[in-house]
């Protein structure tokens, strides 16, 4: 089995601090740049799973880089360079304390909420799973901040909540909403060209020198959900599960094995077969959404490779 990088402990030139997130390690370089290492860790239900997924970090980093490059005409973004297949270096931004989520279909956590009786502010008119939301653009799109974890809400109620809590000014919110919907529209168009449906996704934004930038990853299987376009209508009409490319299949596997991140529950055994199948699903999405064959980076000594490549870029 190929090796997975699940932890980093670098000391890059100019490094002031490091933040170890659930799946990414972020290094502060002189309070000017960020070095974001996309590790092979995988999380679900806010729990980091015990086994890493080989090539996951490389795939997420390269997908995000491609979509950042493909959306520079919509808004500026933080990316400066990708000196290593698992690393993006970008400008440091002061992040807004919300993640802007767009949902086009009733699935995932929205579906689970619906099944549990939540109806307020959900667009759905029926209880059918994977139902497409009508008129996604532009007036009825559902935006939802994940941080703080508020319930699903419409654009109007979301705007009021954000402004009331002072998380953004009215002018900033208008830009956040405009960028969010335009990015989702672009992602939907690119996905359709590849035979996919961009079901839902999230975006993070921040400010740098007074300008709002798109930050973090974009349109990856960790931040987005994709269905296959072919056969969607037939499967929906029959009430069958959609064929999808996203991390949702990992959550479903965990739930089938009695784990939802609740106290007292134990993560099921991640056998080599399970790990390889998850890696394979990520590769499948990479090749579908990029239209390119995935080229595996050398995994013999991943940490040494990253340190060398990033250090040379920062000098």
ROGU-839018 format. One line per field, with one value per residue: x, y, z of N, C-alpha, C in turn; residue number from 1. Coordinates in steps of 0.02 Angstrom, whole numbers, always signed. Each point is the difference from the previous one (the first is absolute). Example, Ala and Ser with C-alpha at 12.3 -4.5 7.8 and 13.67 -1.06 7.14 Angstrom:
# ROGU-839018
n.X = +660; -18
n.Y = -284; +53
n.Z = +390; -36
ca.X = -45; +42
ca.Y = +59; +59
ca.Z = +0; +3
c.X = +45; -39
c.Y = +60; +55
c.Z = +0; +37
pos = 1; 2
This chain:
# ROGU-839018
n.X = +42; -20; +51; -24; -6; +4; +64; +6; +64; -15; +57; -46; +36; +12; -2; -61; -42; -33; -49; -14; -30; -64; +9; +8; +63; -10; +50; +11; +9; +32; -56; +29; +26; -40; +28; -44; +12; -22; -10; +17; -4; -48; -50; -41; -57; +44; +12; +63; -8; +7; -24; +58; -19; +38; +38; -37; +53; +37; -49; -11; +66; +6; -53; +15; +63; -25; -43; +51; +39; -52; +10; +60; -39; -18; +54; +36; +53; +8; -10; +63; +6; +14; +47; -52; -7; +27; +28; -36; +34; -24; -34; +23; -59; -37; -13; -53; -34; -8; -30; +3; -58; +6; -65; +10; +12; -54; +59; +38; +31; -13; +14; +55; +9; -13; +36; +37; -35; +62; -40; +12; -13; -26; +28; +14; -35; +47; -8; +10; +39; +51; -54; -4; +35; -61; +16; +53; -1; +0; -68; +1; +62; +15; +11; +53; +8; +59; +35; -40; -16; -24; -65; -22; +17; -49; +10; -64; -18; +39; -19; -62; +10; +31; -44; -49; +37; -3; -19; -37; +25; -51; +49; +31; -58; -14; +63; -5; -61; +21; +56; -35; -50; +45; +33; -58; -19; +60; -2; -63; +21; +53; -36; -47; +51; +9; -64; +9; -29; +12; -6; +55; +15; +61; -1; +64; -11; +46; +30; +28; +31; -53; +28; -60; +29; -3; -13; +49; -31; -11; -62; +26; +13; +46; -5; -8; -58; +16; -49; -8; +11; +35; -64; +16; -31; +28; +57; -7; -22; +50; +22; +43; +50; +25; +27; +41; +33; +8; +12; -59; +32; +49; -38; -24; +63; +17; -53; +14; +57; -53; +27; -18; +56; -47; -9; +54; -4; +13; +53; -36; +22; +52; -24; +54; -48; -22; +61; +15; -58; +13; +64; -27; -46; +49; +36; -55; -12; +63; -1; -59; +16; +60; -26; +39; +49; -15; +50; +14; +4; +65; -11; +60; +8; -64; +14; +50; -42; -49; +41; +26; -58; -28; +52; +7; -65; +6; +54
n.Y = -60; +51; +37; +17; +65; -16; +16; +65; +12; +45; +25; +34; +27; +39; -63; +21; -40; -50; -12; -50; +3; -13; +34; +62; +8; +55; +21; +40; +32; +23; -30; -28; -60; -44; -50; -21; -47; -27; -22; -62; +42; -36; +44; -17; +34; +44; -60; +5; -33; -61; -10; +16; +41; -48; +52; -6; +15; -40; -45; +9; +1; -50; -31; +17; -17; -53; -8; +9; -36; -42; +32; +14; -14; -43; -22; +44; -41; -39; -42; -16; -61; -53; +13; -33; -62; +3; +51; +46; +49; +40; +54; +28; -25; +52; -61; -2; +9; -8; -57; +25; -29; -32; -10; -46; -47; -36; +5; -51; +48; +33; -56; -9; +67; -6; -56; +43; +23; +19; +53; +35; +44; -62; -5; -61; -23; -46; -62; +15; -51; +43; +31; +19; +50; +23; +25; -38; +27; +63; +3; -65; +15; -57; +50; -29; +36; -31; +54; +13; -56; +46; -1; -43; +48; +41; +27; +15; -58; -29; +43; -5; -67; -1; +43; -34; -54; +44; -55; +46; +49; +42; +43; -23; +0; +57; +16; -21; +25; +55; -1; -14; +37; +47; -13; -4; +54; +27; -19; +22; +53; +6; -12; +39; +38; -20; +12; +54; -6; +65; -41; +5; +57; +15; +64; +16; +56; +44; +44; +28; +44; -16; -51; -21; -53; -44; -39; -36; -58; -29; -22; -17; -66; +37; +45; -49; -3; -55; +6; -61; +37; -46; -8; +65; +21; -51; +9; +66; -12; -45; +57; -9; -25; +61; -8; +1; +56; -19; +36; +12; -33; +40; +54; -19; -13; +56; +31; -32; +23; +38; +43; +48; -18; -40; +26; -35; +32; -56; +30; -23; -62; +37; -52; -32; -45; +19; +3; -56; -23; +29; -22; -58; +11; +20; -52; -35; +34; -8; -60; -8; +30; -29; -58; -12; -37; -32; +41; -58; +41; +8; -59; -6; +65; +0; -8; -39; -28; +1; -19; -41; -20; -1; -29; -35; -8; -10; -30
n.Z = +0; -38; +16; +60; -14; +64; +3; +11; -3; -47; -22; -34; -48; +52; +18; +15; -33; +28; -41; +42; -59; -17; -56; +21; -16; +37; -39; +51; -57; +53; +20; -53; +8; -30; +31; -45; +46; -56; +62; +14; +52; +29; -3; +48; +1; -26; -24; +18; -56; +25; -60; -27; -49; -26; -14; +55; +37; -39; +1; +65; +11; -43; +25; +63; -16; -32; +51; +40; -41; +2; +58; -23; -52; +48; +31; +35; -1; +51; -50; +18; +28; -37; +46; +25; -23; +61; -31; +31; -30; +48; -17; +54; +16; +16; +21; -39; +57; -64; -14; -60; +15; -58; +6; -47; +46; +13; +31; +20; +33; -58; -33; +37; -8; -65; -1; +35; -51; -20; +3; +54; -48; -2; -61; +26; -51; -6; +19; -64; +17; +1; +25; -63; +24; -10; -58; -9; -60; +22; -6; -12; -16; +26; +42; +26; +55; -4; -1; +51; +32; -42; +8; -46; -42; -15; -60; +3; +28; -46; -46; +24; +1; -58; -26; +29; -17; -50; -32; -28; -35; -9; -9; +54; +32; -30; +15; +63; +1; -28; +36; +55; -21; -14; +56; +32; -32; +9; +63; -1; -34; +38; +55; -27; -16; +63; -11; +38; +59; +6; +51; +37; +30; +22; +19; +5; +33; -20; +39; -53; +40; +37; -33; -20; +30; -49; +53; +25; +6; -58; +4; +58; +0; +32; -48; -43; -29; -33; -47; -25; -53; -32; -11; +11; -55; -32; +30; -12; -62; +4; +26; -49; +36; +4; -58; +51; -5; +62; +54; -28; -48; +23; +2; -59; -19; +29; -27; -56; +24; +11; -45; +43; +31; +23; +60; +11; -59; -33; -26; -51; -3; -13; -31; -23; -3; +59; +25; -33; +23; +59; -1; -20; +48; +39; -22; +9; +56; +20; -27; +32; +56; -6; -18; +52; -24; +56; +13; +24; +52; +4; +29; -28; -8; +15; +64; -17; -42; +44; +50; -44; -25; +60; +29; -55; +6; +65; -22
ca.X = -42; +38; +2; -43; +28; -54; +23; +60; +33; +52; +25; +16; +30; -47; -59; -16; -45; -33; -66; -17; -72; -21; +32; +52; +48; +10; +60; +2; +66; +11; -65; -12; -21; -19; +17; -53; +15; -59; +23; -43; -51; -69; -45; -72; -37; +47; +48; +54; +1; +67; +44; +5; -18; +55; -9; -57; +23; +21; -59; -38; +39; +3; -67; -12; +42; -30; -60; +21; +24; -56; -51; +31; -39; -58; +23; +69; +7; +61; +53; +58; +37; -4; +68; +0; -67; -43; +9; -14; +24; -42; +3; -37; -60; -40; -59; -67; -16; -54; +12; -60; -20; -54; -29; -44; -39; -16; +37; +49; -25; -66; -48; -6; -40; -69; -27; -11; -57; +15; -32; +9; +51; +21; -38; -31; -73; -15; +49; +39; +72; +36; -41; +34; -32; -15; +26; +58; +30; +41; -39; -23; +54; +5; +67; +0; +65; +15; +31; -28; -44; -70; -42; -8; -41; -2; +46; -23; +10; +72; +29; -18; +37; +70; +5; -18; +56; +59; +50; +19; -39; -46; +37; +38; -45; -22; +55; +4; -55; +12; +53; -22; -45; +36; +46; -40; -23; +57; +14; -53; +12; +59; -20; -44; +43; +33; -50; -14; -43; +25; -60; +6; +70; +11; +55; +25; +27; +35; +22; +72; +8; -66; -35; -26; +30; -21; +54; -5; -11; -61; -29; +31; -48; -7; -40; -55; -31; -15; -36; +7; -55; -35; -40; -28; -73; -28; +9; -43; -69; -10; +16; +62; +57; +37; +71; +31; +71; +10; +16; -61; +2; +36; -48; -50; +33; +6; -66; -19; +38; -17; +38; -19; +38; -31; +37; -5; +4; +68; +11; +10; +67; +16; +44; +34; -48; -41; +44; +13; -62; -10; +49; -22; -56; +28; +32; -54; -25; +53; +4; -61; -10; +55; +8; +69; +21; +35; +70; +19; +66; +42; -18; +54; +14; -42; +17; +62; -16; -36; +45; +47; -35; -25; +58; +28; -46; -2; +65
ca.Y = +60; +63; +35; +58; +51; +19; +50; +36; +39; +34; +64; +34; +67; +52; -28; +28; -44; -51; -22; -66; -9; -70; -33; +43; +33; +66; +32; +73; +23; +72; +35; +24; -56; -63; -63; -47; -69; -43; -66; -56; -14; +6; +9; -6; +15; +39; -46; -22; -73; -25; -16; +48; -24; +17; +47; +44; +69; +22; +10; +59; +60; +13; +20; +68; +46; +8; +41; +68; +30; +5; +48; +64; +53; +12; +35; -16; -52; +3; -42; +28; -52; -69; -24; -72; -26; +0; +64; +65; +59; +57; +60; -6; +42; +0; -36; +12; -57; -41; -36; +8; -64; +1; -66; -3; -62; -21; -61; +11; +23; +31; -55; -28; +47; -6; -62; +10; +45; +70; +26; +72; +27; -46; +15; -59; -5; -71; -32; -44; +9; +20; +43; +60; +62; +38; +68; +9; +66; +23; +29; -45; -43; -7; +11; -20; +3; -58; +25; -47; -50; +17; -44; +22; +60; +33; +56; +58; -10; -5; +67; +34; -30; +20; +72; +12; -21; +37; -43; +33; +60; -11; +1; -62; -57; +0; -29; -71; -34; +4; -46; -68; -25; -3; -57; -61; -4; -21; -69; -41; -3; -43; -68; -26; -16; -63; -51; +0; +51; +29; -3; +53; +15; +55; +46; +43; +63; +41; +64; +14; +70; +30; -34; -66; -55; -69; -35; -72; -42; +16; -51; -65; -46; +12; +60; -1; -64; -8; -58; -11; +30; -53; -44; +33; +4; -67; -22; +39; -21; -65; +4; -36; +42; +28; -17; +64; +6; +47; -34; -26; -73; -18; +8; -53; -61; +5; -8; -70; -38; +22; +57; +67; +48; +12; -24; -72; -38; -16; -1; -69; -15; +21; -50; +23; +0; +61; +58; +2; +18; +72; +33; -8; +45; +67; +3; +1; +69; +43; -8; +24; +72; +36; -25; -20; -60; +15; -22; -7; +26; -48; -4; -33; +43; +57; +59; +29; +32; +63; +48; +24; +41; +62; +41; +31; +52; +56; +35
ca.Z = +0; -1; +64; +9; +44; +46; +48; -22; +52; -37; +24; -62; +8; +19; +34; +65; +37; -40; +23; -24; -4; -5; -57; -28; +44; -30; +28; -6; -21; +11; +0; -68; -42; +32; -34; +19; -20; -1; +21; -20; +51; -22; +57; -11; +61; +41; +30; -45; -1; +20; -56; -54; -67; -46; -56; +11; +5; -66; -42; +22; -13; -72; -21; +24; -38; -66; +4; +17; -63; -47; +24; +16; -31; +43; +61; +17; +50; +41; -26; -33; -34; +25; -8; +9; -15; +59; +34; -31; +36; -18; +43; +63; +2; +62; -22; +28; +43; -28; -62; -40; -30; -49; -10; -58; +3; +68; +16; +53; +65; -10; -3; +67; +39; -24; +27; +72; +10; -12; -61; -4; -45; -52; -60; -27; +1; +11; +44; -42; +5; -60; -41; -23; +18; -61; -8; +44; -12; +56; +55; +52; +24; +73; +28; +69; +31; +41; +61; +47; -31; +0; -41; -69; -4; -64; -7; +38; +71; +11; -2; +62; +55; -6; +15; +70; +42; -18; -32; -62; -13; -56; -63; -3; -10; -69; -39; +17; -33; -72; -16; +15; -52; -64; +3; -5; -69; -40; +18; -29; -72; -12; +16; -53; -57; +16; +14; +72; +30; +62; +41; +50; +14; +47; -16; +53; -25; +48; -27; -4; -22; -13; -55; +17; -37; +10; +35; +13; -58; -37; -43; +11; +30; +71; +11; -48; -15; -71; -27; -72; -37; -37; +43; +59; -3; +7; +69; +43; -12; +31; +71; +11; +20; -56; -6; +17; +14; +55; +63; +30; +2; +61; +55; -4; +23; +73; +29; -8; +50; +68; +25; -23; +39; +65; +58; +12; -62; -20; -73; -24; -25; -68; -29; -61; -55; +8; -13; -72; -36; +9; -43; -68; -14; -7; -66; -49; -3; -28; -72; -30; +5; -34; -68; -8; +35; +62; +1; +70; +20; +36; +71; +37; +58; -16; +41; -25; -64; +13; +31; -52; -50; +30; +21; -60; -23; +46; +3
c.X = +44; -4; -46; +34; -55; +21; +61; +27; +60; +23; +25; +34; -53; -61; -9; -44; -28; -67; -16; -77; -18; +36; +57; +44; +19; +56; -1; +72; +3; -64; -18; -28; -23; +24; -51; +18; -63; +24; -48; -48; -69; -44; -72; -34; +47; +49; +53; +5; +71; +47; +0; -16; +54; -23; -59; +22; +20; -61; -39; +37; -1; -68; -13; +40; -30; -61; +16; +23; -57; -52; +30; -37; -62; +21; +74; +3; +70; +60; +55; +37; -16; +68; +8; -71; -49; -1; -23; +27; -41; +6; -42; -58; -31; -68; -65; -20; -61; +27; -64; -16; -57; -25; -48; -47; -11; +35; +49; -32; -68; -54; -9; -41; -74; -32; -16; -52; +13; -33; +15; +59; +28; -46; -48; -76; -22; +54; +47; +74; +30; -42; +38; -40; -14; +33; +58; +28; -53; -40; -17; +54; +3; +73; -4; +69; +10; +32; -26; -50; -73; -39; -1; -45; +2; +49; -20; +14; +74; +31; -14; +41; +73; +10; -13; +58; +66; +55; +23; -42; -50; +36; +41; -46; -23; +54; +5; -54; +10; +54; -22; -43; +34; +48; -38; -25; +57; +17; -52; +11; +59; -18; -42; +40; +34; -50; -17; -50; +34; -61; -1; +75; +4; +60; +19; +31; +36; +21; +75; +8; -66; -40; -23; +28; -36; +58; -12; -11; -66; -18; +37; -52; -6; -44; -64; -28; -18; -42; +23; -62; -41; -37; -30; -76; -32; +6; -46; -73; -15; +14; +64; +56; +36; +72; +38; +74; +9; +19; -61; +1; +39; -47; -51; +30; +6; -68; -24; +34; -6; +39; -25; +35; -29; +41; -12; +4; +73; +5; +10; +69; +8; +51; +36; -48; -43; +41; +12; -62; -15; +48; -21; -58; +24; +33; -52; -27; +52; -1; -63; -3; +55; +5; +71; +13; +38; +70; +23; +70; +37; -19; +55; +19; -36; +23; +64; -11; -34; +46; +48; -35; -23; +57; +31; -45; +4; +66; +2
c.Y = +62; +34; +60; +48; +25; +53; +35; +41; +36; +63; +38; +68; +52; -24; +29; -45; -52; -18; -67; -7; -73; -35; +42; +28; +66; +37; +75; +21; +77; +41; +28; -54; -58; -57; -51; -69; -41; -71; -53; -20; +7; +4; -10; +9; +35; -44; -18; -76; -26; -15; +55; -32; +21; +43; +48; +73; +28; +15; +62; +64; +17; +19; +73; +50; +13; +45; +71; +37; +14; +52; +68; +59; +18; +40; -17; -56; +0; -36; +41; -53; -68; -32; -76; -25; +3; +68; +59; +54; +59; +57; -12; +49; -3; -29; +26; -63; -39; -38; +3; -64; +11; -71; +2; -59; -19; -65; +16; +22; +33; -54; -31; +45; -5; -63; +6; +53; +73; +22; +74; +18; -50; +10; -56; +0; -72; -28; -45; +17; +16; +42; +63; +61; +41; +69; +14; +71; +48; +13; -47; -47; -1; +10; -17; +7; -61; +20; +71; -48; +18; -49; +27; +60; +29; +57; +59; -8; -6; +69; +37; -26; +23; +73; +14; -17; +35; -41; +27; +64; -14; -3; -65; -60; -3; -32; -75; -39; -2; -50; -73; -29; -4; -59; -66; -11; -25; -74; -47; -10; -46; -73; -30; -19; -68; -56; -7; +55; +24; +9; +56; +10; +55; +41; +39; +62; +37; +66; +6; +70; +31; -32; -68; -52; -65; -37; -75; -40; +20; -59; -67; -47; +6; +61; +0; -70; -1; -61; -10; +28; -54; -46; +33; -2; -68; -25; +38; -22; -66; +1; -37; +48; +26; -26; +65; -7; +55; -40; -31; -76; -24; +6; -56; -67; +0; -11; -72; -45; +30; +59; +65; +54; +14; -33; -75; -43; -9; -2; -72; -9; +22; -47; +28; +3; +63; +62; +7; +19; +74; +39; -4; +45; +72; +8; +4; +70; +46; -3; +24; +77; +39; -20; -23; -65; +19; -30; -1; +28; -54; +1; -33; +40; +67; +63; +33; +36; +67; +52; +30; +48; +67; +46; +35; +56; +62; +39; +59
c.Z = +0; +67; +1; +48; +45; +51; -28; +59; -31; +37; -61; +13; +16; +38; +70; +42; -48; +32; -31; +2; -5; -57; -30; +55; -33; +37; -16; -16; +6; +0; -68; -46; +43; -44; +24; -28; +5; +15; -26; +56; -29; +62; -22; +67; +51; +37; -52; +5; +10; -57; -52; -66; -49; -58; +10; +2; -67; -44; +19; -17; -74; -28; +19; -41; -69; +2; +22; -63; -48; +20; +16; -32; +41; +62; +11; +50; +29; -30; -34; -41; +31; -9; +8; -14; +60; +34; -43; +45; -22; +48; +63; +0; +70; -18; +31; +40; -24; -60; -39; -37; -49; -10; -59; +3; +73; +15; +56; +65; -6; -2; +69; +45; -19; +29; +74; +14; -11; -66; -10; -44; -50; -59; -20; +8; +9; +45; -39; +3; -69; -48; -19; +22; -63; +2; +48; -7; -24; +63; +57; +27; +76; +20; +74; +30; +44; +66; +13; -33; +11; -42; -72; -3; -70; -3; +44; +74; +17; +3; +65; +59; +0; +19; +73; +46; -18; -32; -67; -6; -56; -67; -9; -15; -73; -45; +13; -37; -76; -21; +8; -56; -68; -2; -7; -71; -45; +14; -30; -75; -16; +14; -55; -61; +9; +17; +73; +18; +63; +45; +53; +14; +52; -23; +63; -31; +55; -34; +4; -30; -22; -55; +22; -47; +14; +31; -2; -64; -35; -46; +4; +30; +76; +14; -42; -7; -75; -12; -72; -35; -36; +49; +61; +1; +10; +72; +47; -6; +34; +75; +18; +22; -62; +0; +10; +11; +51; +61; +33; +4; +62; +60; +0; +23; +76; +33; -5; +51; +70; +27; -31; +41; +68; +55; +10; -62; -20; -76; -22; -28; -72; -29; -60; -59; +3; -18; -75; -40; +6; -45; -73; -18; -8; -69; -55; -8; -31; -76; -35; +0; -35; -73; -14; +38; +63; -2; +73; +13; +39; +74; +41; +62; -12; +38; -26; -66; +10; +29; -51; -48; +29; +20; -61; -26; +45; +2; -49
pos = 1; 2; 3; 4; 5; 6; 7; 8; 9; 10; 11; 12; 13; 14; 15; 16; 17; 18; 19; 20; 21; 22; 23; 24; 25; 26; 27; 28; 29; 30; 31; 32; 33; 34; 35; 36; 37; 38; 39; 40; 41; 42; 43; 44; 45; 46; 47; 48; 49; 50; 51; 52; 53; 54; 55; 56; 57; 58; 59; 60; 61; 62; 63; 64; 65; 66; 67; 68; 69; 70; 71; 72; 73; 74; 75; 76; 77; 78; 79; 80; 81; 82; 83; 84; 85; 86; 87; 88; 89; 90; 91; 92; 93; 94; 95; 96; 97; 98; 99; 100; 101; 102; 103; 104; 105; 106; 107; 108; 109; 110; 111; 112; 113; 114; 115; 116; 117; 118; 119; 120; 121; 122; 123; 124; 125; 126; 127; 128; 129; 130; 131; 132; 133; 134; 135; 136; 137; 138; 139; 140; 141; 142; 143; 144; 145; 146; 147; 148; 149; 150; 151; 152; 153; 154; 155; 156; 157; 158; 159; 160; 161; 162; 163; 164; 165; 166; 167; 168; 169; 170; 171; 172; 173; 174; 175; 176; 177; 178; 179; 180; 181; 182; 183; 184; 185; 186; 187; 188; 189; 190; 191; 192; 193; 194; 195; 196; 197; 198; 199; 200; 201; 202; 203; 204; 205; 206; 207; 208; 209; 210; 211; 212; 213; 214; 215; 216; 217; 218; 219; 220; 221; 222; 223; 224; 225; 226; 227; 228; 229; 230; 231; 232; 233; 234; 235; 236; 237; 238; 239; 240; 241; 242; 243; 244; 245; 246; 247; 248; 249; 250; 251; 252; 253; 254; 255; 256; 257; 258; 259; 260; 261; 262; 263; 264; 265; 266; 267; 268; 269; 270; 271; 272; 273; 274; 275; 276; 277; 278; 279; 280; 281; 282; 283; 284; 285; 286; 287; 288; 289; 290; 291; 292; 293; 294; 295; 296; 297; 298; 299; 300; 301; 302; 303; 304; 305; 306; 307; 308; 309; 310; 311; 312; 313; 314; 315
